[in-house]
């Protein structure tokens, strides 16, 4: 781990000699605003590897993003290098389409212990359900963040992450698609336990998610990046940009459908990504990511 090279990648220029919540939050926010959540490799004919060296090369040296098992694994290496107490955890993501959680762990997240308090640190969920700050591991307490109110609820040793949804204003209804169709007030995000995990436990899931015909990541090409006041995402050819809390507790949602020739330029200008191989966008799943 070349910590200075990593900090240059995320444009972090702050101090890191203190192992405190403020420093952890600052590094975390720089990461999610510089490193996209994306699965573009799958749609460029490349495989997604779990090895730290491969993730470091891809994200830090090649200026790419990654999904949870790349982003959070790399982030755990960064935080451990700095001296933080970090544990890998595994979760099962909630799929609204099926009204159920995944049967096996399919998402990697981190637990960080600071001053005898535990925090959930997850820099690899992306879209509008991406945490912007570490969440204290307490049950039933609303934790207000810029994207909305997040909540952890514990039941018999199982923890559930939820997000209270805000209303959305979509000026151009002609391209809104699934936006505002979902009337749920609170979205389940995932469930997890505090059982420590090893990266080897994610290898089968990492392989399944990029090869199974019904996998969300096979049926959708996804690239999302958090911004200073919102999030932008390219799913297939649909570019969505959200500005949080635009007015009266309502998020502004702007959507544009790109032509084929605009895709590579948009990836460069909006996400700072240049792909080495030909990218083939896809969006055949009806599942809404917002």
Helices and strands as residue ranges (DSSP letters): H 3-9, H 21-34, E 37-38, G 40-44, H 52-56, I 57-61, H 68-82, E 85-95, E 100-101, E 107-114, E 117-121, G 127-129, E 135-136, E 141-145, E 148-155, E 158-164, E 167-170, G 173-175, E 186-192, G 199-202, H 203-209, H 216-219, E 222-226, E 230-235, E 238-247, E 250-257, G 260-262, H 263-271
